[in-house]
Amino acid sequence: MGRIQRAMHAHPLLGPTAVLILACIFFTVTVGSRFIEPLNISLILQQVQIIGMVGIAQTLIILTGGIDLSVAAAMVFSTVIAGKLAAEAGTPPLLALLVGLLTGGMCGFLNGALVTRFRVPPFIATLGTLSIFTALNLFVSGSQTIKANALPDLLLWPGQTFRVLGAPVTFGSILVLAAFIVVSYILRRTAWGEHIYAVGDNAEGARLSGIRTTRVLMGVYITAGVICAVAGWLLIGRVGSVSPFSGEGVNLASITAVVIGGTSLFGGRGHVLGTLLGALIIGVFSNGLTLTGVDVLWQVFTTGVLVIVAVGLDQWTRKVAG
């Protein structure tokens, strides 16, 4: 057991990779060839693209030792702003999209300022901004949905598809995979990435070593906000509309993907590619259980069990370092 414990501590992706492979084997055996058909695999990728993109933002926050409960609200707020500008104000689509991304960045800036300047714990700060962003969503949108026929093609582009092995693949899915690769490179190969891990592992020690922790945290929260806005763009393409009521369950799902992917809730340890694996695990279980005819209630139950097991494994493997 000690050898397994040390291996999982040294290689955080080992656990989620094993779970994903075993889940795929299990559902291939129980469901049959339907599960591994290109069309079904494409469907799984489409189902997890929003969770995956928001999960990237959540991973950055959690790596610093924080948590963000406002990611879904920030995501939707950016879509409402971009949608209103493009559909009702006559703003050029590209400019509307850029303003939407800026809106996400401003949401992240507010969260970062509360955490770094006013010393509000991340949980409390983002719980507050969750309500603020939700209220702004409803106010700006007038609680009305903007339908696809009023939106420009640029905002709907992530939902457009091309064919791979006869199955439709959305451009949004490719964008998510590209984002994971880029962020993974940044975290592992740049000084900023090293500073993020250092702040999450020991913020005071990082500060004493010369790292500008406030600047690092502000950068993380602003970047996370922009990534949430990109997720909002994917959401528009996915559902084909802009609604202030969309994004339900994304907060919990993003945290779940991060935790299942092996990132420690205590900060300083984890990998963004683990979040990709976590999102895929959620998608595989949801899809597989649906194909087997299992009630949605038990799908939610299974997700809860996976989270508890993942946190338990994190505590267990942390004992190696402790």
C-alpha positions as CSV (number, residue, x, y, z in Angstrom):
1,M,0.0,0.0,0.0
2,G,2.9,2.3,0.8
3,R,4.2,2.0,-2.7
4,I,0.8,2.8,-4.2
5,Q,0.5,5.8,-1.9
6,R,3.9,7.1,-2.9
7,A,3.2,6.6,-6.6
8,M,-0.1,8.5,-6.4
9,H,1.6,11.3,-4.6
10,A,4.4,11.5,-7.1
11,H,2.0,11.2,-10.1
12,P,-1.3,12.9,-9.4
13,L,-2.7,12.0,-12.8
14,L,-2.4,8.3,-12.1
15,G,-5.6,8.0,-10.1
16,P,-8.0,9.8,-12.4
17,T,-6.4,8.1,-15.5
18,A,-7.0,4.7,-14.0
19,V,-10.6,5.6,-13.1
20,L,-11.3,6.9,-16.6
21,I,-9.9,3.8,-18.2
22,L,-11.8,1.4,-15.9
23,A,-15.0,3.4,-16.4
24,C,-14.7,3.2,-20.2
25,I,-14.0,-0.6,-20.0
26,F,-17.0,-1.1,-17.6
27,F,-19.5,0.7,-19.8
28,T,-18.1,-0.8,-23.0
29,V,-18.8,-4.2,-21.5
30,T,-22.2,-3.4,-20.0
31,V,-23.6,-1.2,-22.8
32,G,-21.8,-2.7,-25.8
33,S,-20.5,-1.1,-28.9
34,R,-22.9,1.9,-28.6
35,F,-20.7,3.4,-25.9
36,I,-17.5,3.5,-28.0
37,E,-19.2,4.6,-31.3
38,P,-17.7,7.9,-32.6
39,L,-21.1,9.6,-32.3
40,N,-21.3,8.8,-28.6
41,I,-17.8,9.9,-27.9
42,S,-18.5,13.1,-29.7
43,L,-21.6,13.5,-27.5
44,I,-19.5,13.1,-24.3
45,L,-17.1,15.7,-25.5
46,Q,-19.9,18.2,-26.2
47,Q,-21.4,17.5,-22.8
48,V,-18.2,18.2,-20.8
49,Q,-16.9,21.2,-22.8
50,I,-18.5,23.8,-20.5
51,I,-17.5,22.0,-17.3
52,G,-14.0,21.5,-18.7
53,M,-13.5,25.2,-19.6
54,V,-14.9,26.5,-16.3
55,G,-12.9,23.7,-14.6
56,I,-9.7,25.3,-16.0
57,A,-10.6,28.5,-14.2
58,Q,-11.5,26.7,-11.0
59,T,-8.2,24.8,-11.1
60,L,-6.2,28.0,-11.2
61,I,-8.1,29.3,-8.2
62,I,-7.9,26.1,-6.2
63,L,-4.1,25.7,-6.9
64,T,-3.6,29.0,-5.0
65,G,-5.5,27.6,-2.0
66,G,-8.8,29.4,-2.9
67,I,-12.1,28.4,-4.4
68,D,-14.5,30.3,-6.6
69,L,-18.3,30.0,-6.2
70,S,-19.0,32.7,-8.7
71,V,-17.6,31.0,-11.9
72,A,-21.0,30.1,-13.3
73,A,-22.5,33.5,-12.6
74,A,-19.5,35.3,-14.2
75,M,-19.8,33.0,-17.2
76,V,-23.5,33.8,-17.7
77,F,-23.0,37.5,-17.0
78,S,-20.4,37.7,-19.8
79,T,-22.9,36.0,-22.2
80,V,-25.6,38.4,-21.3
81,I,-23.4,41.4,-21.9
82,A,-22.1,40.1,-25.3
83,G,-25.6,39.0,-26.3
84,K,-27.3,42.2,-25.5
85,L,-24.6,44.3,-27.3
86,A,-24.7,42.1,-30.4
87,A,-28.4,41.5,-30.7
88,E,-30.0,44.7,-29.4
89,A,-27.4,47.5,-29.4
90,G,-26.1,46.8,-33.0
91,T,-22.5,46.4,-31.7
92,P,-20.2,44.6,-34.2
93,P,-20.0,40.9,-33.2
94,L,-16.3,40.8,-32.6
95,L,-16.4,43.9,-30.4
96,A,-19.4,42.4,-28.5
97,L,-17.4,39.2,-27.9
98,L,-14.4,41.2,-26.7
99,V,-16.5,43.2,-24.3
100,G,-18.0,39.9,-23.0
101,L,-14.4,38.7,-22.3
102,L,-13.6,41.9,-20.6
103,T,-16.7,41.5,-18.5
104,G,-15.4,38.2,-17.3
105,G,-12.0,39.7,-16.5
106,M,-13.7,42.4,-14.5
107,C,-15.6,39.8,-12.5
108,G,-12.3,38.1,-11.8
109,F,-10.7,41.5,-10.9
110,L,-13.5,42.1,-8.3
111,N,-13.0,38.7,-6.8
112,G,-9.2,39.2,-6.7
113,A,-9.5,42.6,-5.1
114,L,-11.7,41.2,-2.4
115,V,-9.3,38.4,-1.6
116,T,-6.0,40.3,-1.8
117,R,-6.8,43.9,-0.9
118,F,-9.7,43.4,1.6
119,R,-8.5,40.0,2.9
120,V,-11.9,38.4,2.5
121,P,-11.6,34.6,2.5
122,P,-12.1,33.3,-1.1
123,F,-15.2,31.2,-0.1
124,I,-17.0,34.2,1.4
125,A,-15.8,36.7,-1.3
126,T,-17.0,34.6,-4.2
127,L,-20.2,33.6,-2.4
128,G,-21.0,37.3,-2.2
129,T,-20.1,38.0,-5.9
130,L,-22.2,34.9,-6.9
131,S,-25.3,36.8,-5.7
132,I,-24.0,40.1,-7.2
133,F,-23.3,38.7,-10.7
134,T,-26.6,36.7,-10.6
135,A,-28.6,39.9,-9.8
136,L,-26.7,41.8,-12.6
137,N,-27.6,39.0,-15.0
138,L,-31.3,39.4,-14.3
139,F,-31.2,43.2,-14.3
140,V,-29.3,43.6,-17.6
141,S,-31.2,40.8,-19.4
142,G,-34.6,41.8,-18.0
143,S,-34.9,38.1,-17.3
144,Q,-35.4,37.5,-21.0
145,T,-33.7,35.0,-23.3
146,I,-32.1,36.1,-26.6
147,K,-32.8,33.4,-29.2
148,A,-30.4,32.1,-31.9
149,N,-32.1,34.0,-34.7
150,A,-31.1,37.3,-33.1
151,L,-27.5,36.4,-32.5
152,P,-24.6,36.8,-35.0
153,D,-22.8,33.8,-36.3
154,L,-19.7,34.6,-34.4
155,L,-21.3,34.1,-31.0
156,L,-22.8,30.8,-32.2
157,W,-19.6,29.6,-33.9
158,P,-18.4,27.3,-31.0
159,G,-21.5,25.2,-31.6
160,Q,-20.8,24.6,-35.3
161,T,-19.5,21.2,-36.2
162,F,-17.2,19.4,-38.6
163,R,-17.0,15.6,-39.2
164,V,-14.5,13.2,-37.8
165,L,-15.0,9.5,-38.5
166,G,-18.5,10.4,-39.5
167,A,-19.4,12.0,-36.1
168,P,-20.0,15.7,-35.6
169,V,-17.3,17.5,-33.5
170,T,-18.0,21.0,-32.4
171,F,-15.4,23.7,-32.7
172,G,-16.0,24.4,-29.0
173,S,-14.7,21.0,-28.1
174,I,-11.5,21.7,-30.0
175,L,-11.2,25.1,-28.3
176,V,-11.5,23.4,-24.9
177,L,-8.8,20.9,-25.6
178,A,-6.5,23.7,-26.9
179,A,-7.1,25.7,-23.7
180,F,-6.1,22.7,-21.6
181,I,-2.9,22.3,-23.5
182,V,-2.0,26.0,-23.3
183,V,-2.8,26.3,-19.6
184,S,-0.9,23.1,-18.8
185,Y,2.2,24.5,-20.5
186,I,1.9,27.8,-18.6
187,L,1.6,26.1,-15.3
188,R,4.5,23.7,-15.9
189,R,6.9,25.7,-18.0
190,T,6.7,29.3,-17.0
191,A,7.7,31.3,-13.9
192,W,4.1,32.5,-13.4
193,G,3.0,28.9,-13.2
194,E,5.7,28.1,-10.6
195,H,4.6,31.1,-8.6
196,I,1.0,29.8,-8.6
197,Y,2.1,26.5,-7.1
198,A,4.3,28.3,-4.6
199,V,1.6,30.6,-3.4
200,G,-0.8,27.7,-3.0
201,D,1.7,25.6,-1.1
202,N,2.8,28.3,1.3
203,A,1.8,31.9,0.6
204,E,3.9,33.4,3.4
205,G,7.0,31.4,2.3
206,A,6.4,32.5,-1.3
207,R,6.2,36.1,-0.2
208,L,9.4,35.8,1.8
209,S,11.2,34.3,-1.1
210,G,10.5,37.4,-3.2
211,I,7.3,36.3,-5.1
212,R,4.7,39.1,-5.3
213,T,1.8,37.0,-4.0
214,T,-0.8,39.8,-4.4
215,R,0.1,40.2,-8.1
216,V,0.1,36.4,-8.6
217,L,-3.4,36.1,-7.0
218,M,-4.8,39.1,-8.9
219,G,-3.5,37.6,-12.2
220,V,-5.0,34.2,-11.4
221,Y,-8.5,35.6,-10.6
222,I,-8.5,37.9,-13.6
223,T,-7.4,35.1,-15.9
224,A,-10.0,32.8,-14.4
225,G,-12.7,35.4,-15.1
226,V,-11.6,35.7,-18.7
227,I,-11.7,31.9,-19.1
228,C,-15.2,31.8,-17.6
229,A,-16.2,34.3,-20.3
230,V,-14.8,32.0,-22.9
231,A,-16.8,29.2,-21.4
232,G,-19.8,31.6,-21.8
233,W,-19.1,31.8,-25.5
234,L,-19.0,28.0,-25.7
235,L,-22.3,28.0,-23.8
236,I,-24.0,30.2,-26.4
237,G,-22.8,27.9,-29.1
238,R,-23.9,24.9,-27.1
239,V,-27.5,26.0,-26.3
240,G,-28.0,28.4,-29.2
241,S,-29.3,31.2,-27.1
242,V,-28.4,33.7,-24.3
243,S,-30.3,33.1,-21.1
244,P,-29.7,34.6,-17.6
245,F,-30.9,31.2,-16.2
246,S,-28.4,29.0,-18.0
247,G,-25.3,27.5,-16.3
248,E,-27.2,25.7,-13.6
249,G,-25.0,23.2,-11.8
250,V,-21.8,24.4,-13.4
251,N,-20.3,25.7,-10.1
252,L,-20.5,22.3,-8.4
253,A,-19.6,20.4,-11.5
254,S,-16.4,22.5,-12.0
255,I,-15.3,21.9,-8.5
256,T,-16.1,18.2,-8.8
257,A,-14.0,17.9,-12.0
258,V,-11.1,19.6,-10.3
259,V,-11.3,17.3,-7.2
260,I,-11.8,14.1,-9.1
261,G,-8.9,15.1,-11.3
262,G,-6.5,15.0,-8.4
263,T,-6.0,18.7,-7.6
264,S,-5.8,19.2,-3.8
265,L,-8.4,21.5,-2.2
266,F,-5.6,22.7,0.1
267,G,-3.7,24.2,-2.9
268,G,-0.2,23.9,-4.3
269,R,-0.7,20.4,-5.8
270,G,-2.5,19.2,-8.9
271,H,-2.5,19.4,-12.6
272,V,-4.9,21.1,-15.0
273,L,-4.9,18.0,-17.2
274,G,-6.3,16.2,-14.2
275,T,-9.3,18.5,-14.5
276,L,-9.7,17.4,-18.1
277,L,-9.7,13.8,-16.9
278,G,-12.1,14.7,-14.1
279,A,-14.5,16.3,-16.6
280,L,-14.3,13.3,-18.8
281,I,-15.0,11.0,-15.9
282,I,-18.1,12.9,-15.1
283,G,-19.2,12.8,-18.7
284,V,-18.4,9.1,-19.1
285,F,-20.4,8.1,-16.0
286,S,-23.3,10.4,-16.9
287,N,-23.4,9.1,-20.4
288,G,-22.8,5.4,-19.5
289,L,-25.4,5.4,-16.8
290,T,-27.9,7.0,-19.1
291,L,-27.3,4.4,-21.7
292,T,-27.8,1.6,-19.1
293,G,-31.1,3.2,-18.1
294,V,-30.1,4.2,-14.6
295,D,-32.2,7.0,-13.0
296,V,-30.7,10.5,-12.9
297,L,-30.9,10.3,-9.1
298,W,-28.3,7.6,-9.0
299,Q,-26.1,9.5,-11.5
300,V,-26.0,12.4,-9.0
301,F,-25.3,9.9,-6.2
302,T,-22.4,8.4,-8.1
303,T,-20.9,11.8,-8.7
304,G,-21.1,12.5,-4.9
305,V,-19.4,9.2,-4.1
306,L,-16.6,10.0,-6.6
307,V,-16.0,13.4,-4.9
308,I,-15.8,11.9,-1.5
309,V,-13.4,9.1,-2.7
310,A,-11.2,11.7,-4.5
311,V,-10.9,13.9,-1.4
312,G,-10.2,10.8,0.7
313,L,-7.4,9.8,-1.6
314,D,-6.0,13.3,-1.6
315,Q,-5.8,13.2,2.2
316,W,-4.3,9.7,2.1
317,T,-1.6,10.6,-0.4
318,R,-0.8,13.9,1.4
319,K,0.5,11.8,4.4
320,V,3.5,11.0,2.3
321,A,4.5,14.6,2.2
322,G,3.4,15.2,5.8
